[in-house]
Amino acid sequence: MSDKRDFVVGMLVGSAIGAAVALLYAPQSGDATRDLIKQKAGDAKDKAGEIASTAKDKAAEMASTAKEKASGVAGTISSTVAEKTGAVRDSAASVVGQVKSTAQDLVDRGRSLVETQKQQMAAAVDAGKQAYQDKRNELEADVQEDLDTAASSFGSSGSAPAV
């Protein structure tokens, strides 16, 4: 029985010490505790508002940064497209210039060839005229010679030659 008694005495002494410590460390009264809870809730609400405001500011800042970067990329793309367009335009102009130059060379060569052919044809016509004139003169001389021969034969025999 003494064990039970020691146990009950220990329990009573422990309870008394616990109650004393609880009274010494106990928070305020019920009203003060409720006020403290309201104050902490208000602080938490204010802190949540600050966090939300900070998050909103950060989101706006990130959106602004993203917009600036997108604008920069768009500007870069636009300038690159303009450069490439200019390069293509210059290349096309160069090719057009080369085609015009080649076409003009071909036209000039064609004209030169036509002029050469024209000169050769004129020379051939002149040579033909000259050959005609030479042959005509030769034939006229032969006819005149034949006439002279016939006239001299006719004049010496007194009669016309038989044909």
C-alpha positions as CSV (number, residue, x, y, z in Angstrom):
1,M,0.0,0.0,0.0
2,S,2.7,2.3,0.5
3,D,3.4,2.2,-3.2
4,K,0.0,3.5,-3.9
5,R,0.3,6.1,-1.3
6,D,3.6,7.3,-2.7
7,F,2.1,7.4,-6.1
8,V,-0.9,9.5,-5.0
9,V,1.4,11.9,-3.1
10,G,3.6,12.2,-6.2
11,M,0.7,12.9,-8.3
12,L,-0.7,15.6,-6.0
13,V,2.7,17.3,-5.7
14,G,3.3,17.2,-9.5
15,S,-0.2,18.6,-10.1
16,A,0.5,21.5,-7.7
17,I,3.9,22.3,-9.2
18,G,2.3,22.1,-12.8
19,A,-0.5,24.5,-11.7
20,A,1.9,26.9,-10.2
21,V,4.1,26.9,-13.3
22,A,1.0,27.3,-15.5
23,L,-0.1,30.4,-13.5
24,L,3.4,31.9,-13.7
25,Y,3.6,31.3,-17.5
26,A,0.0,31.7,-18.5
27,P,-0.8,34.3,-21.1
28,Q,-3.1,37.1,-20.5
29,S,-6.8,36.9,-19.6
30,G,-9.4,35.9,-22.1
31,D,-10.1,39.5,-23.3
32,A,-6.4,40.2,-23.6
33,T,-5.8,36.9,-25.5
34,R,-8.7,37.7,-27.9
35,D,-7.2,41.2,-28.5
36,L,-3.8,39.6,-29.1
37,I,-5.3,37.1,-31.6
38,K,-7.1,40.0,-33.4
39,Q,-3.8,42.0,-33.5
40,K,-1.9,39.0,-34.9
41,A,-4.7,38.3,-37.4
42,G,-4.5,42.0,-38.5
43,D,-0.7,41.7,-38.7
44,A,-1.0,38.6,-40.8
45,K,-3.6,40.3,-43.1
46,D,-1.3,43.3,-43.5
47,K,1.6,41.0,-44.2
48,A,-0.5,39.1,-46.8
49,G,-1.4,42.4,-48.4
50,E,2.2,43.4,-48.6
51,I,3.2,40.1,-50.1
52,A,0.3,40.4,-52.7
53,S,1.4,43.9,-53.5
54,T,5.0,42.8,-53.9
55,A,4.0,39.9,-56.1
56,K,1.8,42.3,-58.2
57,D,4.8,44.7,-58.5
58,K,7.1,41.8,-59.5
59,A,4.6,40.5,-62.0
60,A,4.3,44.0,-63.5
61,E,8.1,44.4,-63.6
62,M,8.5,41.0,-65.2
63,A,5.8,41.8,-67.8
64,S,7.5,45.1,-68.6
65,T,10.9,43.3,-68.9
66,A,9.3,40.7,-71.2
67,K,7.7,43.4,-73.2
68,E,11.0,45.3,-73.6
69,K,12.8,42.0,-74.6
70,A,10.0,41.2,-77.1
71,S,10.3,44.7,-78.5
72,G,14.1,44.3,-78.7
73,V,13.7,41.0,-80.5
74,A,11.1,42.4,-82.8
75,G,13.4,45.3,-83.6
76,T,16.3,42.9,-84.2
77,I,14.2,40.7,-86.5
78,S,12.9,43.8,-88.3
79,S,16.4,45.1,-88.9
80,T,17.6,41.6,-90.0
81,V,14.7,41.3,-92.4
82,A,15.4,44.8,-93.7
83,E,19.1,43.9,-94.2
84,K,18.3,40.6,-96.0
85,T,15.7,42.4,-98.1
86,G,18.3,45.0,-99.1
87,A,20.8,42.3,-99.9
88,V,18.3,40.4,-102.1
89,R,17.3,43.7,-103.8
90,D,21.0,44.5,-104.4
91,S,21.7,41.0,-105.7
92,A,18.6,41.2,-108.0
93,A,19.7,44.6,-109.3
94,S,23.2,43.2,-110.0
95,V,21.7,40.2,-111.8
96,V,19.4,42.5,-113.8
97,G,22.4,44.7,-114.6
98,Q,24.4,41.6,-115.8
99,V,21.4,40.4,-117.9
100,K,21.1,43.9,-119.5
101,S,24.8,44.0,-120.2
102,T,24.8,40.6,-121.7
103,A,21.7,41.4,-123.8
104,Q,23.3,44.6,-125.0
105,D,26.5,42.7,-125.9
106,L,24.4,40.2,-127.8
107,V,22.5,43.0,-129.6
108,D,25.8,44.7,-130.5
109,R,27.3,41.5,-131.8
110,G,24.1,40.9,-133.8
111,R,24.3,44.4,-135.3
112,S,27.9,43.9,-136.1
113,L,27.2,40.6,-137.7
114,V,24.4,42.1,-139.8
115,E,26.6,45.0,-140.7
116,T,29.4,42.6,-141.8
117,Q,26.9,40.5,-143.8
118,K,25.5,43.7,-145.3
119,Q,29.0,44.8,-146.3
120,Q,29.8,41.4,-147.8
121,M,26.5,41.4,-149.7
122,A,27.2,44.9,-151.0
123,A,30.7,43.8,-152.0
124,A,29.3,40.7,-153.8
125,V,26.7,42.9,-155.6
126,D,29.5,45.3,-156.6
127,A,31.6,42.4,-157.7
128,G,28.7,41.0,-159.7
129,K,28.1,44.5,-161.3
130,Q,31.8,44.7,-162.1
131,A,31.8,41.2,-163.6
132,Y,28.7,42.0,-165.6
133,Q,30.3,45.2,-166.9
134,D,33.5,43.4,-167.7
135,K,31.6,40.6,-169.5
136,R,29.4,43.1,-171.3
137,N,32.5,45.1,-172.4
138,E,34.1,41.8,-173.5
139,L,31.0,40.7,-175.4
140,E,30.6,44.2,-177.0
141,A,34.3,44.1,-178.0
142,D,33.8,40.5,-179.4
143,V,30.6,41.7,-181.3
144,Q,32.5,44.8,-182.6
145,E,35.4,42.6,-183.6
146,D,33.0,40.2,-185.3
147,L,31.3,43.1,-187.0
148,D,34.6,44.5,-188.1
149,T,35.7,41.1,-189.4
150,A,32.4,40.6,-191.2
151,A,32.5,44.1,-192.6
152,S,36.0,43.7,-193.8
153,S,35.1,40.3,-195.3
154,F,32.0,41.7,-196.8
155,G,33.7,44.7,-198.1
156,S,36.4,42.7,-199.9
157,S,34.2,40.1,-201.4
158,G,31.3,42.4,-202.3
159,S,28.7,40.0,-201.2
160,A,27.2,39.2,-197.8
161,P,28.4,36.1,-196.1
162,A,26.1,33.2,-195.9
163,V,24.4,32.6,-192.7
